[in-house]
Amino acid sequence: MKKIILMAVAIFAIGLTSCEDKKKTEAETIIEDARDNNADIEMKDGGDKVKIKEVDGDEVKIKTDDNGDVKIKTDDNN
């Protein structure tokens, strides 16, 4: 009986963790989209500064400060 209860708990726990959504930050979404579009991506300071040059000439700069705050700056050249 003890084994059945432990198996049920294990199956329930696995079910909960597999349904967990992993939310992406805005910066992660921007970087992923840039990779998909073959943009030129430069990372400095261990990823705290990211500069993305899109094929169409647009630039996006993502900076993470010491407090963990993320700043996203766009330069649309259209």
N, C-alpha and C positions, 0 to 999 in steps of 0.2 A: 504494500500500500504506500509506503514511504517513497519508493522509486517512482510510482505513478504520479504522485503529487509533485516530486522534484522535476520529472519530465514535463508535466503540464506547465509548471512555473517557467522552466527553461524555454519551452515553445512560445509561451506568452511573451517573455522578455525579448526573444528574437523577433517576434512579430512586431513589437513596439519599436524596436530600434531600426528595423528595416523600413518602416513607414515614415521615419523622421525625415523631414525636408531640410535640405542644406541650402540656406539662403545665401546668395552671393551679394557682396557689396556692390555699390555702383561702380567703384574703381575696378573690381574684378570683372564686371560685365563689360566695361569699356575696353579693358585689355584683351579679353577673350574675343570681342568683336573685331578689334584691330588685328589680332592674329589671323582671324578668319578672312580678313580683307587684305592680307599680305602687307600690312603697314610696317614701317621701320620703327622698331621699339628699342629705346635706349633706357637701361636701368642703372641707377647710381645709388650709392650709399646703402647697399644691401636691399634695394627695392623701395627705399623711402622716397626716391625721386624717379619718376617715370616720364619720359618724353616720347610721344607717339606722333610720327609724321605719316599722315594718311596719303594714299596715292593721289587723291585729288588736291593735295596741297594744304589741307586742314591740319592743324597741330593741336594736340591735347597734352597738357602737363598735369601730372598728378603728384602731389607732395604730401607726405605724412610727417607731421611734426613730432616732437618728443612726447607730447601728451597723447598721441594716437589719433589726433584730429586730421582728417583728410580734406585737402583742398584740391578742387578740380578746376583748371583754367582751360578754356577753349579759345582757339584763334581760327575763326572761319575765314578763309581766303576766297570766298565766292563773291 
